[in-house]
Amino acid sequence: MNTKSGTQSTLTNRSLYQSPNTQSEPLAPAAGELEQLLRTHQMPASTSKPLHTLAEVIEVLEDEAGVARAYSVKVEGLKYLCEKAASCLLMPSPGDSVLISGPDSEHLYIIAIIKQAQPEKAELQFQGHLTLRSQQLSLQGTEAMKLQSAHVEMEAQTAQCVIDRADYVGKELRSTISITRLVGKVYEVIVDRLSQMSRSTFRITEQVEQVRAGTMDYQAEDSARIHSKYTMVTGKDLVKVDSDQIHMG
């Protein structure tokens, strides 16, 4: 009896000790997944002490309009939510090394971008109206410069534009100018309809002027004069001269 009881107690102890081991094998992967989820979805850290340190931007939080409102940064494995200070002109991007500062974790600001993850790309973003004021202002782009807006206004007393080649594509162009002067070698106009109105027109052609038209109609209220050293009027089928008086010679 003692042997059986000892054997039963031994089996019972073994089963008690073995049952946790047999169950811990499937729980090990689950614990690893839980730890990974906690690391991935870590809540922002909280502290009441002032912070002034370097951090790495891991996420940009934007509103419905696509405007950045907050930034998620990481400091030694801890995540904090920050806003961009007004003194920080560059827009932070994920992977940038930034300097954050604030009295506590609830009021942290990105005050400077120390190192960009993509130095070849930089962005300035401001809310509301922006004014740049200086005695002289220069904008230079070594490769290209693009200006895009819903409405553009430009006002100046004098302007000078030097461009090797320019292309304009639009629906309508209107201009009101007191004096217009065009000086060039070749002037070409290709349109479906060309209309010109003026009080007086003066035109000089030194060499040859040619007009090719399907139908021509010249009408003058007072007088019309054609004068040259040699004048020829020819018609293939008919030449008609009609007037109350015709003087020849």
Secondary structure, 3 states (H helix, E strand, C coil): CHHHHHHHHHHHHHHHHHHHHHHHHHHHHHHHHHHHHHHHCCCCCCCCCCEEEEEEEEEEEECCCCCEEEEEEEECCEEEEEEECCCCCECCCCCCEEEEEECCCCCCEEEEEEECCCCCCCCECCCCCCCCCCCCCCCCCCCCCCCCCCCCCCCCCCCCCCCCCCCCCCCCCCCCCCCCCCCCCCCCCCCCCCCCCCCCCCCCCCCCCCCCCCCCCCCCCCCCCCCCCCCCCCCCCCCCCCCCCCCCC
